[in-house]
Amino acid sequence: MAERKVIAVFGATGAQGGGLVRAILNDPEGGFAARAITRDPASPKARELAGLGAEVVAGDVDDVASLERALVGAHGAYFVTFFWAHFSPEREKAEARGMAQAAKAVGLRHAIWSTLEDTRRWVPLTDDRMPTLMGQYKVPHFDAKGESNAFFTELGVPTTFLLTSFYWDNLIHFGMAPKKGPDGRLAFTLPMGGKKLPGIAAEDIGRCAYGIFKGGSEHIGKTVGIAGEHLTGAQMAAELSRALGQEVVYNAVTPAAYRAFDFPGAEDLGNMFQFKQEFEGDFCGARDPVVARSLNPELQDFRTWLGRNKHRIPIE
Ligand SMILES: NC(=O)c1ccc[n+]([C@@H]2O[C@H](COP(=O)([O-])OP(=O)(O)OC[C@H]3O[C@@H](n4cnc5c(N)ncnc54)[C@H](OP(=O)(O)O)[C@@H]3O)[C@@H](O)[C@H]2O)c1
């Protein structure tokens, strides 16, 4: 049997990378092996991956030397950065630069860079429809990723640029569950007006990435956008009502109201939702569920995801 191609996966103990590691391990005849990169190979999550059959290797995206060590001998790598761990677009760009340089240094055959749009291509800093943040960004956690695409292209790293979507898992982990209002009714707050939001089960991102590695050269040099389904806030609220067995109303706050919410990153996210609303055609158009399903036949729509995860949504 031909030797299996090793895919080094950053964020392996997290959402995107974890989905990819499990997709590789679930397909033992697929010709690929999973190398899970973690800062702590002794952590329970890392041990669990090792137990499932992954090679577990230490690496830290802020330590450039560790990146190269983690990539040696790999055919491919999944590169993702962790904006919400530090809220710094500068740090995110430095991490992406380090990843691209390490990929070049070891002669990687296929990189996937988990990216998002540089929204300044649509909303230049001079455009005051939304505030400029941190001096040079409109949506810092998008812009830094989009700007970082150039690190991969300029170095000639064979890369697929993966445009991800809003995780429906944000309803579980990111404080976006429906909440009881003063009238006692559950309200799902989303600043999307009547526009559609491309969403996806976080686990499906990694499964789609696996499809990209399996497709090989077909996807190198290309941008691939994925979503499970495009839904309006009202449609999401209707699906939530159905799944939870109680009415959930859609609370369509404005992006400006969202920016003023009192949690870290609210301005960034308010600008992000405004961008998604105002450029709905481009944003949805770049994320085709048909493409995602061709890469990952198990792709879930929102109803399917809710059926499996509704018990994990914290309802207060
Ligand atoms: N939430 C959404 O809707 C959404 C949608 C699209 C894109 N995104 C983007 O997704 C990215 C995060 O990906 P994710 O959700 O898969 O992350 P995640 O679930 O938070 O996973 C983070 C994992 O990354 C590892 N990690 C953190 N810092 C690290 C470092 N310095 N070096 C190496 N590994 C590190 C940690 O593993 P160890 O502790 O084991 O090292 C952790 O388990 C963000 O940049 C965000 O902008 C999010």
The ligand as an SDF file (V2000), in Angstrom:
LIG
                    3D

 48 52  0  0  0  0  0  0  0  0999 V2000
  -17.0280   31.4820   15.1720 N   0  0  0  0  0  0  0  0  0  0  0  0
  -17.3300   31.6250   13.8820 C   0  0  0  0  0  0  0  0  0  0  0  0
  -18.4930   31.7100   13.4920 O   0  0  0  0  0  0  0  0  0  0  0  0
  -16.2140   31.6910   12.8850 C   0  0  0  0  0  0  0  0  0  0  0  0
  -16.5620   31.6440   11.5340 C   0  0  0  0  0  0  0  0  0  0  0  0
  -15.5580   31.6960   10.5860 C   0  0  0  0  0  0  0  0  0  0  0  0
  -14.2350   31.8140   10.9850 C   0  0  0  0  0  0  0  0  0  0  0  0
  -13.9210   31.8520   12.3170 N   0  0  0  0  0  0  0  0  0  0  0  0
  -12.5020   31.9710   12.6960 C   0  0  0  0  0  0  0  0  0  0  0  0
  -12.0770   30.7450   13.2350 O   0  0  0  0  0  0  0  0  0  0  0  0
  -10.8490   30.9830   13.9090 C   0  0  0  0  0  0  0  0  0  0  0  0
  -10.7340   30.0450   15.0780 C   0  0  0  0  0  0  0  0  0  0  0  0
  -10.8470   28.7290   14.6600 O   0  0  0  0  0  0  0  0  0  0  0  0
  -11.5870   27.6560   15.5560 P   0  0  0  0  0  0  0  0  0  0  0  0
  -12.9740   28.1420   15.8340 O   0  0  0  0  0  0  0  0  0  0  0  0
  -11.4070   26.3410   14.9060 O   0  0  0  0  0  0  0  0  0  0  0  0
  -10.7720   27.7620   16.8980 O   0  0  0  0  0  0  0  0  0  0  0  0
  -11.0820   27.1190   18.3100 P   0  0  0  0  0  0  0  0  0  0  0  0
  -12.1620   26.1000   18.2540 O   0  0  0  0  0  0  0  0  0  0  0  0
  -11.1790   28.2340   19.2730 O   0  0  0  0  0  0  0  0  0  0  0  0
   -9.7620   26.2690   18.5460 O   0  0  0  0  0  0  0  0  0  0  0  0
   -8.6650   26.8530   18.9710 C   0  0  0  0  0  0  0  0  0  0  0  0
   -7.6200   25.7310   19.0740 C   0  0  0  0  0  0  0  0  0  0  0  0
   -6.4600   26.2990   18.5240 O   0  0  0  0  0  0  0  0  0  0  0  0
   -5.3720   26.0550   19.2970 C   0  0  0  0  0  0  0  0  0  0  0  0
   -4.5560   27.2500   19.5020 N   0  0  0  0  0  0  0  0  0  0  0  0
   -4.8990   28.4160   20.0750 C   0  0  0  0  0  0  0  0  0  0  0  0
   -3.8430   29.2320   20.0980 N   0  0  0  0  0  0  0  0  0  0  0  0
   -2.8180   28.5500   19.5270 C   0  0  0  0  0  0  0  0  0  0  0  0
   -1.4700   28.8470   19.2580 C   0  0  0  0  0  0  0  0  0  0  0  0
   -0.9260   30.0140   19.6250 N   0  0  0  0  0  0  0  0  0  0  0  0
   -0.7160   27.9140   18.6320 N   0  0  0  0  0  0  0  0  0  0  0  0
   -1.2390   26.7210   18.2810 C   0  0  0  0  0  0  0  0  0  0  0  0
   -2.5170   26.3790   18.5140 N   0  0  0  0  0  0  0  0  0  0  0  0
   -3.2770   27.2870   19.1300 C   0  0  0  0  0  0  0  0  0  0  0  0
   -5.8650   25.5350   20.6280 C   0  0  0  0  0  0  0  0  0  0  0  0
   -5.2860   24.2830   20.7400 O   0  0  0  0  0  0  0  0  0  0  0  0
   -4.2550   23.8830   21.9120 P   0  0  0  0  0  0  0  0  0  0  0  0
   -4.7600   24.5400   23.1780 O   0  0  0  0  0  0  0  0  0  0  0  0
   -4.3790   22.4030   21.9210 O   0  0  0  0  0  0  0  0  0  0  0  0
   -2.9190   24.3630   21.4860 O   0  0  0  0  0  0  0  0  0  0  0  0
   -7.3820   25.4320   20.4730 C   0  0  0  0  0  0  0  0  0  0  0  0
   -7.9050   24.1670   20.7660 O   0  0  0  0  0  0  0  0  0  0  0  0
  -10.8620   32.4590   14.3250 C   0  0  0  0  0  0  0  0  0  0  0  0
   -9.7560   33.1400   13.7960 O   0  0  0  0  0  0  0  0  0  0  0  0
  -12.1920   32.9810   13.7680 C   0  0  0  0  0  0  0  0  0  0  0  0
  -12.0840   34.2880   13.2600 O   0  0  0  0  0  0  0  0  0  0  0  0
  -14.8810   31.7640   13.2670 C   0  0  0  0  0  0  0  0  0  0  0  0
  1  2  1  0
  2  3  2  0
  2  4  1  0
  4  5  1  0
  4 48  2  0
  5  6  2  0
  6  7  1  0
  7  8  2  0
  8  9  1  0
  8 48  1  0
  9 10  1  0
  9 46  1  0
 10 11  1  0
 11 12  1  0
 11 44  1  0
 12 13  1  0
 13 14  1  0
 14 15  2  0
 14 16  1  0
 14 17  1  0
 17 18  1  0
 18 19  2  0
 18 20  1  0
 18 21  1  0
 21 22  1  0
 22 23  1  0
 23 24  1  0
 23 42  1  0
 24 25  1  0
 25 26  1  0
 25 36  1  0
 26 27  1  0
 26 35  1  0
 27 28  2  0
 28 29  1  0
 29 30  1  0
 29 35  2  0
 30 31  1  0
 30 32  2  0
 32 33  1  0
 33 34  2  0
 34 35  1  0
 36 37  1  0
 36 42  1  0
 37 38  1  0
 38 39  2  0
 38 40  1  0
 38 41  1  0
 42 43  1  0
 44 45  1  0
 44 46  1  0
 46 47  1  0
M  CHG  2   8   1  16  -1
M  END
$$$$
